[in-house]
Amino acid sequence: QVQLVESGGGLVQPGGSLRLSCAASGTIFSRSNMGWYRQAPGKQRELVAVISTGGVTNYADSVKGRFTISRDNPKNTVYLQMNALKPEDTAVYYCHLFSEDSWGRGTQVTVSP
């Protein structure tokens, strides 16, 4: 059974940084593309960043140049480094494993003075 557990969220001031982690178990992690999504109150869930099995990355325009997705296959973990955070980045951030369409429970990120 696939399990994805996100961590690293919290409260940060505008301009600050956070690093999210998503640990996977119960799957062959290295064989799946991985993604980070977010959902703000009253809005639809949106794609933030994806990373392929080969390490190719893609980002939403709103986070390009500020966020970096990476993966560590031996640790079965995907990361999202978030810099220069803005209040509009406030959301619940979810990890997604594409090969089995699995989701974590999410981690809250709040950007506020």
Secondary structure, 3 states (H helix, E strand, C coil): CCEEEEECCEEECCCCCEEEEEEEECCCHHHCCEEEEEECCCCCCEEEEEECCCCCEEECCCCCCCEEEEEEHHHCEEEEEECCCCHHHCEEEEEEEHHHCEECCCEEEEECC
